[in-house]
């Protein structure tokens, strides 16, 4: 039992720290995932959506702290009870998502590692078993330092988590795991290679033969059967290749201009998924950014999911002359974790990406 507790302690502690730090690196991204869980179609708790960011920060900081507490043996009773409560809740959540096919990715490891709902549930089941080992063998979870050192390490861990969370919220994630990271080409990210794996489909055909229904399953070919066709159902057996970028576009009211702009050599792209909620401190910097961009030979455009009326209101209020184009809100939230955020592009390749707090750091 003592050996089992030691193995469980190390595995659970390290995994909680890694998982927590990955999400703490991008608390906005985790808050978007929480909003998805809180939506009417999933848990039907929309009243929590406005508080998703606060809940996100609290959960990921608590996750890291519990991992640290477990490894150093600080307040073992509180730590193990907290771990048990947290994993029971997440196991229920991942099972609910998987069984009812509600959320395609749990967000357990942010954008660093995508897990299917059933993979997430399996992972939580393993963690639940390991935490139960810790629960029943908690007398073997002893401190590895003296009391003063334990308190100092615990306090420093908490301070670091708060600082790191604040830092990435005021700037951008320290490590970008998304398809829009600096150095990636957006056009290439949308392409599907010719030799890419195709999806494997199963077709279930229904015919009426001599007054009775007959079902035939094929891989797509039309069955050779004499009878009246009733219907066909399609099931995906194996997913095919999915490009890293699938929903990015630059559109006017009547035209898709994605290729046109992604072929420009010098382009500044201002991203605001919602002009209704754009940060006032960021939007006031856009006038100066526009002047710098034009003076240095760059074209500058905006990309938003907001409608024409809001675009006009923002442009008039802040004396902005560049054009705002349309893109899906979810895609824009993925491009940059800032509202507004700014990208510098060269023929579709992301050369620089900044939070609105760091607009002055853009190089021209």
Secondary structure, 3 states (H helix, E strand, C coil): CHHHHHHHHHHHHHHHHHHHHHHHCCHHHHHHHHHHHHCCCCCCCHHHHHHHHHHHHHHHHHHHHHHHHHHHCCCHHHHHHHHHHHHHHHHHHHHHHHHCCCCCCCCCECCCECCCHHHHHHHHHHHHHHHHHHHHCHHHCCCCCCHHHHHHHHHHHHHHHHHHHHHHHHCCCCCCCCCCCCCCEHHHHHCCCCCCCCCEEEEEEEEEECCEEEEEEECCCCCCCCCEEEEEEEEEEECCCCCCCCCCCCECCCCECHHHHHCCCCEEEEEECCHHHCCHHHHCCHHHHHHHHHHCCCEEEEEECCCHHHHHHHHHHHCCCCCEEECCHHHHHHHCCCCCEEEEEECCEEEEEEEHHHHHHCCC
